[in-house]
Amino acid sequence: MLATLEIEKTTVQQSRVTDVDFTNLKFGKEYSDHMFIADYSDGEWGKFRIEPYDLLHLSPSNTVLHYAQSVFEGMKAYKNPEGDVLLFRPFDNFLRLNISAKRMCIPELPEELFIGGLTELLRLDKDWVPDLPGTSLYVRPFIFATDEYIGIRPSDTYKFMIISSPAGGYYSEPLRVKIETEYTRACEGGTGFAKAAGNYAAALYPAKLAQEQGYHQLLWTDARDHRYIEEAGTMNVIFKIDGKLITAPTNNTILKGLTRDSVLTLARDWGLPVEERLVEVQEVIQAAREGRLEEAFGAGTAATVAPIDTIGFDGEDYHLPSVETWEFCNKAHQELDDIKTGKAEDKHGWIYRV
Ligand SMILES: *Cc1c(COP(=O)(O)O)cnc(C)c1O
C-alpha cells in the first residue's frame, strides 16, 4: 500500500544538522531540514511532496487564521542501538488525527498518506533523530484549512503537513500544579477530546494566571461543577493513592492520550490495580493531607511522564513525598523509554520501524 504514495522530493543542498547542539536542545526551537506537504482540493488529497523546511505563503484571508479550523498530532521518533529510527504507536496517532479532523469538519486522511509521508520524511531526516539519553525527534503532523475566504463555513481546501524538531527532556523539575476551579478547558459536547488548535489558545490565559502565582501548570476540572479532575495542562493525569493507580476515563472532555494508555497497560502487566473512574478533587486533597497520595504525574508524548510534587488548591499547597522514592512513576518512565528506544521487548506491538 505504501508503495502507491508517490512523493516528489526536493532536498536541501546542505543539511543544517551540523549546527545543532544535541547536548542542549530547547523544545521546539530547531526544525529538521525537510517538511512533508499534501494538498486537499476537489474532494481529494494530492500533490504529495517533501521540500526544504521553509516559510509558507498564505493569504491574509486564509480561513484558518480567523477561525482555527485546524488539528494536529504529536509523536516522537527514537533511535535503537543499531541506529534504526523507531516511532511509538504511529497508527494510533493516525486514528486520533482523523477523530479530531471529523469534529472540525476536516476531511479524513488515508492511512497510507499519514504513514507514508511520515516514513519518507523520517528516512530523509534520520540524522536529526538524536540518540543521547532522554532525547528524541518530536514529530508534528497537522492539517489546516486554506480557503481564501473569511465567511464561516468548512473550507474546501486544506494542507496536511509534517514537520519535526529535535527534543531533549521536556520538564526538568517536578511540577507545581494548581487545581483550576474558575476557568474551563473542555465541556460536554465541546472539542476537548480533539487535538484542535483553538483548545490550546483558550487554555493560555488561565495557565498564564497560574504561572504568575508560581505554578507550572493547571489541573483542569469538569466545566459544570469543578468537582472532578480531568487533565494536567496538555497531559492526562494519573494519581497513585493507597497503592492503586487512579485516573479519569477518557470521554468527551478528556483527550485520549497514548501515553496514558501505555502507562496503564504497563501497570496492568505488572499487577498494579488500575481504576479508570471519576476522580474527585476532594479525594485527592484528602489523600494528600493524610499522606496517602503516593504519586501524581502528567502523561503525554512531550514529557512521557511528568511528576507532580506540589498541588495548589484553595490557596493552599499540598506536597507529595520526594519524587526519587516513587516506584511506579520512575519504573514506568524507564520502561517506556526502553521500549521506545528498542532496548526492552515490545510486547504490545507499539513500535514501528521507519
Ligand atoms: C496530546 C494531549 C495529551 C497526551 O496525549 P499523548 O498521546 O499521550 O501524547 C493529553 N491531553 C491533551 C489535552 C493533549 O493535547
The ligand as an SDF file (V2000), in Angstrom:
LIG
                    3D

 15 15  0  0  0  0  0  0  0  0999 V2000
   -1.8020   15.4130   23.2730 C   0  0  0  0  0  0  0  0  0  0  0  0
   -2.5510   15.5660   24.5520 C   0  0  0  0  0  0  0  0  0  0  0  0
   -2.4680   14.6070   25.5920 C   0  0  0  0  0  0  0  0  0  0  0  0
   -1.4990   13.4570   25.5770 C   0  0  0  0  0  0  0  0  0  0  0  0
   -1.6460   12.5680   24.5240 O   0  0  0  0  0  0  0  0  0  0  0  0
   -0.4460   11.6220   24.1140 P   0  0  0  0  0  0  0  0  0  0  0  0
   -0.9940   10.7440   23.0640 O   0  0  0  0  0  0  0  0  0  0  0  0
   -0.0590   10.8400   25.3220 O   0  0  0  0  0  0  0  0  0  0  0  0
    0.6530   12.4940   23.6580 O   0  0  0  0  0  0  0  0  0  0  0  0
   -3.2800   14.7790   26.7030 C   0  0  0  0  0  0  0  0  0  0  0  0
   -4.1200   15.8410   26.8020 N   0  0  0  0  0  0  0  0  0  0  0  0
   -4.2030   16.7800   25.8540 C   0  0  0  0  0  0  0  0  0  0  0  0
   -5.1460   17.9120   26.0260 C   0  0  0  0  0  0  0  0  0  0  0  0
   -3.4180   16.6780   24.6940 C   0  0  0  0  0  0  0  0  0  0  0  0
   -3.4810   17.6250   23.7600 O   0  0  0  0  0  0  0  0  0  0  0  0
  1  2  1  0
  2  3  1  0
  2 14  2  0
  3  4  1  0
  3 10  2  0
  4  5  1  0
  5  6  1  0
  6  7  2  0
  6  8  1  0
  6  9  1  0
 10 11  1  0
 11 12  2  0
 12 13  1  0
 12 14  1  0
 14 15  1  0
M  END
$$$$
